[in-house]
């Protein structure tokens, strides 16, 4: 049977439960255990697919087409594994399942209640991955903070699992904050004490307390927390702020978080962790030989989490190129013909980011034109590719009213059109073209050189696609479709062969980038930016 580690949080949100969970999983994986992570989110949305990025950050898409929480991106980047639909469950999905069962008469007329029916469904889903037999240890992150009303059913499910399974099959790790009051020049443990007390009142007592802190805790503080929170001093873990999230596994290794978890899980025999590649990556990341500046053109740039996977992919690609990637956020709404040169000067590369809706579109098109005409390395993702197509149609093909039917439904020249299978869809949630699809690359194209093979698979999240009725015109003028889906004929990649680096992709390569397998397109883009910088 698989063993289970639950990660909860208290005091405040955004403490980094996902990073702590991913770091612990990485250490266990490095010791040879088969590990995966799942996240249970307390919000009532069925999934994050319909949420505005300002609300919840980016929506991460898995290989099997699930729209999930951005923490699953951290799990994949740390562990180099593919997560699935099962790895992310929300309150909305739980209630939807239970209500459907009630409507079908599966409860035989009984009164349906939070306990046991909702908690039973939560437990069923918590055990699903473990029941497959594919993993030794399952980590489960509980979203939100202890004390939230919406989190209570999940905490109750954890309590029942603690009662249900043998003692050495379950460990609860609780992440809290130890604030430093500058005026008093003291670290304060009271918020942690209250958080643990609140968790204990639900019947769940933490085995390990991880303390997020800006200052070194010291043994006195650790002993105080251990005494008042009823854990052993070695089970109080210091989680100091790090210069990069990729340092956290090594910090947790130093604090012996994985060793304490294995001890509590009854695992007494384990090898030393193999983290040589991880350390090599960190060395390149912290000591780069050069620097490049990349402009990220987007419309959600005020919130870094909106482009989390893109920013992390830049880190992976930068390390491979031994270059520090400095990302300059540029809001597309504020770009126009008069200020574009001023906005984009000093850049070594330009990435036009994904997005939806009309806002900021013209600014993106103007930025693409600048990159094309000035031989600035350009990389467009999803909507970024579509903007490159519209720009080329308007300014090279002379189709001045070229547009996407997403923004201009009545346009006479829809170079970007709605996919056939999307035209009858009314429900917005989970109905886009989602997940991994194959793509055939044209030989000797830039895409072929980058990937080094003629068939790839990448993840998608879109409803609109390049209109093949215009492909002949584009290719005659110099922009080629270098990647297509063999089954549908949909164009997945557009590029300019006569440009130093100009490529747009309909898919999302950032979703498959990890520490051990950086996305090839990002690696090549940063290499092109380095070359541009040297010139």
C-alpha positions in Angstrom: 0.0 0.0 0.0 1.0 3.6 -0.6 1.8 5.8 2.3 0.3 9.3 2.6 1.8 12.7 3.5 -0.7 15.6 3.9 0.5 19.2 3.7 -1.7 21.8 5.3 -1.1 25.6 5.9 -2.0 28.2 8.5 -1.7 31.8 9.5 -1.8 33.2 5.9 -2.1 32.0 2.3 0.7 32.1 -0.3 3.3 30.7 2.2 4.5 28.2 -0.3 2.7 24.9 0.5 3.1 23.9 -3.1 6.9 24.5 -3.1 7.3 22.7 0.3 5.3 19.7 -1.0 7.2 19.6 -4.3 10.6 19.9 -2.5 9.7 17.1 -0.1 8.5 15.0 -3.0 11.8 15.7 -4.9 13.9 14.5 -1.9 11.9 11.3 -1.6 12.1 10.8 -5.4 15.8 11.4 -5.2 16.0 8.6 -2.7 14.4 6.1 -5.1 10.8 6.2 -4.0 7.9 6.4 -6.6 6.2 9.7 -5.6 3.4 11.9 -6.9 1.5 14.9 -5.5 -2.1 15.9 -5.6 -3.9 19.1 -4.7 -7.3 19.5 -3.2 -8.6 23.1 -3.6 -11.5 24.4 -1.5 -13.1 26.7 -4.0 -16.5 25.8 -5.6 -15.4 26.2 -9.2 -15.2 22.8 -10.8 -11.7 23.7 -12.1 -9.7 26.9 -12.7 -10.5 26.9 -16.4 -13.0 29.7 -16.3 -11.2 31.8 -13.7 -9.6 35.1 -14.7 -5.8 35.0 -14.2 -6.1 38.0 -11.9 -8.2 35.7 -9.6 -6.1 32.6 -9.4 -3.0 33.0 -11.5 -2.4 30.8 -14.6 -4.4 27.7 -15.4 -2.1 24.8 -15.8 -3.0 22.1 -18.3 -2.0 18.4 -18.0 -1.2 15.9 -20.7 -4.7 14.4 -20.4 -6.3 17.8 -20.9 -7.2 18.7 -17.3 -7.3 22.5 -16.4 -5.7 22.6 -13.0 -4.2 24.7 -10.3 -0.8 26.3 -11.0 0.8 24.3 -8.2 0.6 21.2 -10.4 3.1 23.1 -12.6 5.5 23.2 -9.7 5.0 19.5 -9.1 5.9 18.7 -12.7 8.8 21.1 -12.9 10.4 19.6 -9.7 9.6 15.9 -10.3 9.7 15.7 -14.2 6.5 13.7 -14.1 3.2 14.1 -15.9 0.3 14.9 -13.5 -3.3 14.0 -14.5 -6.9 15.0 -14.0 -6.8 13.0 -10.7 -4.1 15.2 -9.3 -6.3 18.2 -8.8 -9.7 18.1 -7.2 -11.9 21.0 -6.1 -14.9 21.4 -3.8 -17.0 22.0 -6.9 -16.0 18.7 -8.4 -16.6 16.9 -5.1 -20.1 18.3 -4.7 -20.9 17.8 -8.4 -20.1 14.1 -8.1 -22.1 13.7 -4.9 -25.2 15.6 -6.3 -25.1 13.5 -9.5 -25.1 10.4 -7.3 -28.0 11.7 -5.3 -30.0 12.5 -8.5 -29.3 9.0 -9.7 -30.7 7.5 -6.5 -27.3 6.0 -5.5 -27.9 6.9 -1.8 -31.1 4.9 -1.6 -33.1 7.8 -0.2 -30.8 8.7 2.6 -30.2 12.3 3.7 -27.1 13.5 2.0 -24.7 15.3 4.4 -21.2 16.8 4.5 -20.3 13.9 6.9 -20.2 11.2 5.7 -21.1 11.7 2.0 -18.9 14.7 1.1 -16.0 13.5 3.2 -16.3 10.0 1.8 -16.0 11.4 -1.7 -13.0 13.4 -0.7 -11.3 10.3 0.8 -12.2 8.2 -2.3 -10.4 10.7 -4.5 -7.5 11.0 -2.1 -7.0 7.2 -2.3 -7.6 6.9 -6.1 -4.0 7.5 -7.2 -2.6 5.4 -4.3 -4.9 2.5 -5.3 -3.3 2.2 -8.7 -0.2 0.6 -7.2 2.1 3.0 -9.2 3.4 4.9 -6.2 5.1 4.3 -2.8 4.3 7.7 -1.3 1.4 10.1 -2.2 1.7 13.8 -1.1 -1.6 15.7 -0.8 -1.6 19.4 -0.5 -4.7 20.9 1.1 -5.4 24.3 -0.4 -6.4 27.4 1.7 -5.6 27.9 5.3 -6.7 26.1 8.5 -9.8 27.8 9.9 -11.3 28.6 6.4 -14.9 27.5 6.4 -14.5 26.0 2.9 -11.4 23.9 4.0 -13.2 22.1 6.9 -14.5 19.1 4.9 -11.0 18.4 3.6 -9.4 18.7 7.1 -12.2 16.4 8.4 -11.3 13.9 5.6 -7.7 14.0 6.7 -8.8 13.3 10.3 -10.7 10.3 9.3 -7.8 9.0 7.2 -5.5 9.4 10.3 -8.0 7.3 12.3 -8.6 4.8 9.5 -5.0 3.9 8.4 -2.1 2.5 10.4 -0.2 5.2 12.3 3.0 4.7 10.2 1.0 5.2 6.9 0.0 8.8 7.4 2.0 12.0 8.2 0.6 15.5 8.5 3.0 18.4 7.7 1.7 21.8 8.7 3.3 25.0 7.2 3.0 28.2 9.3 4.5 31.7 9.4 7.0 32.9 12.1 6.8 36.7 11.6 9.7 39.0 12.5 8.7 42.2 14.1 11.4 44.8 13.3 10.3 47.2 16.0 10.7 44.6 18.7 13.5 42.8 16.8 11.9 39.5 17.7 10.5 36.4 15.9 7.0 35.7 17.1 5.7 32.1 17.5 2.2 33.0 18.7 0.6 32.8 15.1 2.1 29.3 14.7 0.8 28.3 18.1 -2.7 29.5 17.3 -2.6 27.8 13.8 -1.6 24.4 15.3 -4.3 24.9 18.1 -6.9 25.5 15.4 -5.8 22.5 13.4 -5.8 20.3 16.6 -9.4 21.4 17.4 -10.5 19.7 14.2 -9.0 16.5 15.4 -5.9 16.6 13.2 -2.6 17.0 15.0 0.5 17.8 12.9 3.5 15.4 13.0 5.8 18.0 11.6 5.7 21.8 11.6 7.5 23.7 8.9 8.1 27.4 9.8 8.3 29.9 7.0 10.7 32.7 8.3 12.9 35.6 7.2 15.3 35.0 10.0 17.1 32.0 11.4 14.9 30.3 14.1 17.6 29.0 16.5 17.2 26.2 18.9 15.4 28.3 21.5 12.6 29.2 19.1 12.4 25.6 17.8 12.2 24.2 21.3 9.5 26.7 22.3 7.4 25.8 19.2 7.9 22.1 20.0 6.8 22.5 23.6 3.7 24.6 23.0 2.7 22.7 19.8 3.3 19.2 21.2 5.9 17.9 18.7 9.5 16.8 19.0 12.1 19.6 18.5 13.5 17.8 15.4 10.0 17.9 13.9 10.2 21.8 13.8 11.6 22.6 10.4 13.1 26.0 9.5 12.0 27.2 6.0 14.1 30.3 5.4 13.3 32.6 2.4 15.4 31.5 -0.5 16.8 33.4 -3.6 15.0 30.9 -5.8 12.4 28.2 -5.3 14.9 25.6 -6.7 17.0 26.0 -3.5 14.2 24.8 -1.3 14.8 21.1 -1.8 18.4 21.5 -0.6 17.3 23.6 2.4 14.8 21.0 3.3 17.5 18.3 2.9 19.7 20.2 5.3 16.8 20.4 7.8 16.2 16.6 7.3 12.5 17.1 6.5 12.5 13.9 4.3 14.3 11.9 6.9 11.8 12.8 9.6 8.9 12.0 7.3 10.4 8.6 6.5 11.0 7.9 10.2 7.4 8.7 11.0 6.3 6.5 8.0 8.2 3.6 9.4 10.8 3.6 6.6 14.2 2.7 8.1 16.2 1.7 5.0 16.8 4.3 2.3 19.7 5.4 0.0 21.3 8.8 0.0 19.5 11.2 -2.4 20.8 11.6 -5.9 20.7 15.3 -6.5 23.8 15.9 -8.7 21.8 17.2 -11.6 19.8 19.5 -9.4 23.0 20.9 -7.8 24.5 21.4 -11.3 21.4 23.2 -12.4 21.5 25.5 -9.4 25.2 26.2 -9.9 24.5 27.4 -13.5 21.4 29.4 -12.3 23.3 31.2 -9.5 26.5 31.8 -11.4 25.6 32.8 -15.0 28.2 33.8 -17.5 26.1 36.4 -19.4 22.7 38.2 -19.2 19.9 38.7 -21.7 16.8 40.9 -21.4 13.5 39.6 -22.6 10.4 41.6 -23.0 7.2 39.8 -21.9 4.3 41.4 -23.7 1.1 40.5 -21.9 -2.1 41.9 -20.5 -1.9 40.3 -17.0 1.6 41.5 -16.2 0.6 43.0 -12.9 0.2 39.5 -11.5 3.4 37.3 -11.8 1.4 34.1 -11.3 -0.5 34.8 -14.5 2.6 33.7 -16.5 4.2 31.4 -13.9 5.1 28.6 -16.3 6.6 31.0 -18.8 8.7 32.7 -16.2 9.9 29.3 -14.8 10.7 28.1 -18.4 12.9 31.2 -18.8 14.8 30.1 -15.6 15.3 26.5 -17.0 16.4 27.8 -20.4 18.6 30.4 -18.9 20.5 27.9 -16.8 21.1 25.6 -19.8 22.5 28.7 -21.7 24.4 29.8 -18.6 22.6 33.2 -18.9 20.6 35.2 -16.4 17.3 36.0 -18.0 16.0 39.3 -17.0 12.3 39.6 -17.8 10.8 43.0 -18.4 7.0 43.1 -18.1 5.4 45.3 -20.7 1.6 45.8 -20.7 0.3 45.5 -24.2 -2.5 48.0 -23.5 0.1 50.8 -23.3 2.0 50.1 -26.5 1.2 52.2 -29.6 2.9 53.2 -32.8 4.4 56.3 -31.2 6.0 54.7 -28.1 6.8 51.1 -29.3 10.5 51.8 -30.0 10.9 53.4 -26.6 9.1 50.6 -24.9 11.1 47.8 -26.6 14.6 49.4 -26.8 17.3 47.5 -25.0 15.6 44.1 -25.4 17.4 41.0 -26.6 14.2 39.1 -27.3 10.4 39.5 -27.3 7.8 37.0 -26.1 4.2 37.7 -26.8 2.2 35.8 -24.2 -1.1 33.9 -24.3 -4.4 35.4 -23.3 -8.1 35.8 -24.2 -10.3 38.7 -25.3 -9.9 42.0 -27.1 -8.1 44.1 -24.5 -4.5 44.9 -25.4 -4.6 43.2 -28.8 -3.4 46.1 -30.9 -0.4 46.7 -28.7 0.7 43.1 -29.2 0.4 43.4 -33.0 2.5 46.6 -32.9 5.1 44.9 -30.8 5.3 41.9 -33.2 5.7 44.3 -36.2 8.7 45.9 -34.4 10.3 42.6 -33.7 9.8 41.4 -37.4 11.1 44.6 -38.9 14.1 45.0 -36.6 15.3 41.4 -36.6 14.6 41.1 -32.8 14.2 37.5 -31.7 10.5 36.8 -31.5 8.6 34.0 -29.8 4.8 33.9 -29.8 2.7 31.5 -27.7 -0.9 30.7 -28.5 -2.5 34.2 -28.8 1.1 35.4 -29.4 1.2 33.3 -32.6 -2.2 34.5 -33.7 -1.0 38.1 -33.3 2.0 37.4 -35.4 -0.3 36.0 -38.1 -2.6 39.0 -38.0 0.4 41.4 -38.1 1.9 39.6 -41.2 -1.5 39.6 -43.0 -2.0 43.3 -42.4 1.5 44.7 -43.0 3.0 42.2 -45.5 0.1 40.7 -47.4 -1.8 44.0 -47.4 -5.0 42.6 -45.9 -5.6 45.7 -43.7 -8.8 44.3 -42.0 -7.3 40.9 -41.2 -8.3 39.8 -37.7 -9.4 37.0 -35.4 -13.1 36.1 -35.1 -12.5 36.0 -31.4 -12.2 39.8 -31.3 -14.0 40.7 -34.6 -16.7 38.0 -35.2 -17.9 39.8 -38.4 -14.4 40.3 -40.0 -14.2 39.8 -43.7 -10.7 38.4 -43.4 -10.6 35.9 -40.5 -7.0 34.8 -40.7 -7.7 33.3 -37.2 -11.0 31.4 -37.1 -13.0 29.3 -34.6 -12.3 25.6 -34.9 -15.2 23.6 -36.4 -15.8 21.4 -33.4 -16.0 24.6 -31.2 -18.8 26.2 -33.1 -21.7 24.4 -31.4 -20.2 24.5 -27.9 -22.2 26.6 -25.4 -20.6 25.5 -22.0 -17.3 27.3 -21.5 -15.8 25.1 -18.8 -13.4 22.3 -19.9 -14.5 22.5 -23.6 -11.5 24.1 -25.3 -9.0 22.0 -27.2 -7.1 20.8 -24.2 -4.1 18.5 -23.5 -1.3 16.9 -25.6 -1.7 16.6 -29.4 0.9 15.4 -31.9 2.5 17.9 -34.4 4.5 17.0 -37.5 7.4 19.3 -38.3 8.5 20.4 -41.7 12.1 19.2 -42.4 14.8 21.8 -42.4 12.5 24.4 -40.7 13.5 26.3 -37.6 11.1 24.2 -35.6 12.7 21.0 -36.9 16.2 22.3 -36.0 15.0 23.2 -32.5 13.3 19.8 -31.7 15.7 17.6 -33.7 12.8 15.4 -34.7 9.9 15.4 -37.1 7.1 14.5 -34.7 6.5 16.1 -31.3 3.6 16.3 -28.8 2.8 19.6 -27.0 -0.1 20.7 -24.8 -2.9 23.0 -26.0 -5.5 25.3 -24.5 -7.4 27.3 -27.2 -10.6 27.5 -29.3 -9.2 29.5 -32.3 -6.7 28.4 -34.9 -5.0 29.6 -38.1 -7.3 29.7 -41.0 -5.9 27.3 -43.7 -7.7 29.2 -46.4 -4.9 31.8 -46.2 -1.9 29.4 -45.9 -0.9 29.6 -49.6 -0.8 33.4 -49.4 1.3 33.4 -46.3 3.8 30.9 -47.6 4.1 32.7 -50.9 5.0 35.9 -48.9 7.6 34.1 -46.7 5.8 33.0 -43.5 5.5 29.2 -43.5 3.4 26.7 -41.5 6.3 24.5 -40.2 4.2 22.4 -37.8 0.8 20.8 -38.5 -1.5 18.3 -36.9 -1.6 15.3 -39.3 -5.1 14.3 -38.3 -6.8 17.7 -38.6 -4.5 19.7 -40.8 -4.5 22.5 -38.2 -1.4 24.6 -38.4 0.4 24.6 -35.0 3.6 26.5 -35.9 4.3 29.6 -38.0 7.7 30.9 -38.7 9.8 33.3 -40.8 12.8 31.5 -42.3 14.4 34.8 -43.4 14.5 36.2 -39.8 17.2 35.4 -37.2 14.5 33.9 -34.9 10.8 34.4 -35.5 8.5 31.6 -34.5 4.9 31.4 -33.1 3.3 28.3 -31.8 -0.4 27.5 -31.1 0.5 25.2 -28.2 2.0 26.0 -24.8 5.6 24.6 -24.6 6.0 26.2 -21.2 3.7 23.6 -19.7 6.2 20.8 -20.3 9.4 22.6 -19.2 11.1 21.2 -16.1 14.5 21.4 -14.4 15.7 18.2 -16.0 13.9 18.7 -19.4 13.8 22.4 -20.3 11.4 23.3 -23.2 13.5 23.2 -26.5 11.8 26.3 -27.8 12.7 28.3 -24.8 16.3 27.1 -24.8 16.6 28.1 -28.5 14.9 31.4 -27.9 17.3 32.3 -25.1 20.3 31.2 -27.3 19.0 33.5 -30.1 18.7 36.3 -27.6 22.3 35.7 -26.4 23.5 35.9 -30.0 21.5 39.1 -30.6 23.0 40.6 -27.4 26.5 39.8 -28.5 26.0 41.6 -31.8 
